[in-house]
Amino acid sequence: MKRFPFVLTLFFCVLLLASFSIKSFSEEGQSVAYDRWKKIAWGALEDKFKGSELTEYKYIGRTEVNKEQTKDVFRVTVKRNNETYSAHAEVYFDPLTKNIIAINVFRL
C-alpha cells in the first residue's frame, strides 16, 4: 500500500511526457503541410500580380470545408503603380490524399 502513491505519481509523469511528445509530433507534421501550401499560394499570388511588389505575407488559417476538403488561407499586401491593397490566396486540398483541389486568388 505504501508503493501506491509512488506508482500513481510515476504513471502521471509518464502520461505527461507522452502527451508532450505527441503534441510536438503533430505540430511538426502541420508545419511541413503548411510549408507546402505556403509555396503553392505564393506562386499563385506571383502569377496573378506579376510586376507587383508583394509584402506582408501572412498565414490566416485553416478551415475544414467538409470531409473531403480543407482550405488554407494566406494574405499578402500588393503594391502596384502607387496603389496598395490586400489580396488572398485560398488553397483547397484533400486532407487525406493531400492533393490540390483548387487555388483561388483574389483582391480584397
Helices and strands as residue ranges (DSSP letters): H 4-48, E 53-66, E 69-80, E 83-93, E 100-107
